[in-house]
């Protein structure tokens, strides 16, 4: 079973990495966690409509048509499960304590009009 605190720490750490370093770190994790695996595409088979890369690490499985897509999908799934404050795009949204949602475009327009 995955240690939630350890996985959260890992996810917070790799957000600072470059995409190549993220791929290396997650691939390493997949090789070092129980039940982890990486499935590489067979170079002899033509690319089809199904993703050919697949990775499982910390009980989270993701796939993609390329290695980088697979890694980004794994990060999104892991964040969705273990760091719900992170949006699907990978950026943490900070919601200000306003009762009514703000329209930034309108406020910028109003500020420009009064200047």
Secondary structure as the mmCIF struct_conf table of DSSP 4:
data_model
#
loop_
_struct_conf.conf_type_id
_struct_conf.id
_struct_conf.beg_label_comp_id
_struct_conf.beg_label_asym_id
_struct_conf.beg_label_seq_id
_struct_conf.end_label_comp_id
_struct_conf.end_label_asym_id
_struct_conf.end_label_seq_id
HELX_RH_AL_P HELX_RH_AL_P1 UNK A 4 UNK A 14
TURN_TY1_P TURN_TY1_P1 UNK A 15 UNK A 16
BEND BEND1 UNK A 17 UNK A 17
HELX_RH_AL_P HELX_RH_AL_P2 UNK A 19 UNK A 32
BEND BEND2 UNK A 33 UNK A 33
TURN_TY1_P TURN_TY1_P2 UNK A 34 UNK A 35
STRN STRN1 UNK A 37 UNK A 39
HELX_LH_PP_P HELX_LH_PP_P1 UNK A 40 UNK A 42
TURN_TY1_P TURN_TY1_P3 UNK A 43 UNK A 44
BEND BEND3 UNK A 45 UNK A 45
HELX_LH_PP_P HELX_LH_PP_P2 UNK A 46 UNK A 47
BEND BEND4 UNK A 49 UNK A 50
STRN STRN2 UNK A 53 UNK A 57
TURN_TY1_P TURN_TY1_P4 UNK A 58 UNK A 59
STRN STRN3 UNK A 60 UNK A 64
BEND BEND5 UNK A 65 UNK A 66
HELX_RH_AL_P HELX_RH_AL_P3 UNK A 67 UNK A 82
TURN_TY1_P TURN_TY1_P5 UNK A 84 UNK A 85
STRN STRN4 UNK A 86 UNK A 86
TURN_TY1_P TURN_TY1_P6 UNK A 88 UNK A 89
BEND BEND6 UNK A 90 UNK A 90
HELX_LH_PP_P HELX_LH_PP_P3 UNK A 91 UNK A 91
STRN STRN5 UNK A 92 UNK A 92
HELX_LH_PP_P HELX_LH_PP_P4 UNK A 93 UNK A 93
BEND BEND7 UNK A 97 UNK A 97
BEND BEND8 UNK A 99 UNK A 100
HELX_RH_AL_P HELX_RH_AL_P4 UNK A 104 UNK A 114
#
